[in-house]
Amino acid sequence: MSEPTPQSAEPLIELTVDRVVEDSTTDTRIVVLSRTDGQTERFMIWIGAAEGESIRRALDTAVTPRPMSHDLIKHFGEHLGVTVPRVVLTDVKSSTYFATVYLENKGVTRTIDARPSDAIALALRCHTPIYVTQDVWRRRSGQNLDAWLSKLETKNIGAQEV
């Protein structure tokens, strides 16, 4: 399930998107990611409301009357024969996460720097694995994320989850 990163011999950790929840105190969204290897620890990233909506639509496989930005990017890739074999959460600096989108065409792999929210939204649409480096996993917030998330979701009872 995990692949080594090109820069290091440490295996990547594969993640899946659990859900997107609203943080009403900051008018942002939180993407909650879980490991696919059965470990119960979570990974959370705060993102903008529009980006959260895009990820939620991809999770729900909602079809919009017109293509949204991430759908358009996916369609460009399909028409040009470019695939997205994976996306990787690669770094964190001052609580800001960074991601890389891997692109493949005719046996050549290239990478593009991306916001994690865009990388995740594209990965969901392309049915592509999402990974995090061991270093970023270790450096994620040290707080008890599950307890914090539970408190946030309790506070939002009656509010619509996005």
Order of alpha helices (4+ residues) and beta strands (2+ residues): beta-beta-beta-alpha-alpha-beta-beta-beta-alpha-beta-alpha-alpha
